[in-house]
Amino acid sequence: GATTVSNTLSASGATTLGSTLSASGATTLGSTLSVTGASTLGGSASVTGATTLGSTLSVAGATTVSNTLSASGATTLGSTLSVTGASTLGGSASVTGATTLGSILSVAGAT
C-alpha cells in the first residue's frame, strides 16, 4: 500500500524504484545522473560546467551563443548566414552561386 515518510528518507545501498519518482520541491543529486531512455525537460536547463553530447544536438527555436562558437568539423547551414561584425576566413573560400558585395572588395594577393 501507500507509504508516507514525513522526514528524511536515507538509503545507504542501491535503491530501485519500480515506477515513477516524483519530487515536488528542489532536488539535489550528489553525483552522476545517468538516463538510459528518452528524457524531457519541461522548463529551462542550466549547466554550470563543461558539457559533452555524444550525438546530434537539435534546437527547434532561436538560439543565442554568448561567446565563441567553435566547430572542429565541416559545418553546414541550411539557410542564410548573417554576420553583423567583422569576419575573418583563415583558408580559401568557394562561392558557387551569385554573390553581391555591398561595398569595396580589396584583394591583397595574386588574383
Contacts in CASP RR format, 6 or more apart in sequence:
PFRMAT RR
TARGET T0000
AUTHOR 0000-0000-0000
METHOD contacts of the structure
MODEL  1
GATTVSNTLSASGATTLGSTLSASGATTLGSTLSVTGASTLGGSASVTGA
TTLGSTLSVAGATTVSNTLSASGATTLGSTLSVTGASTLGGSASVTGATT
LGSILSVAGAT
END
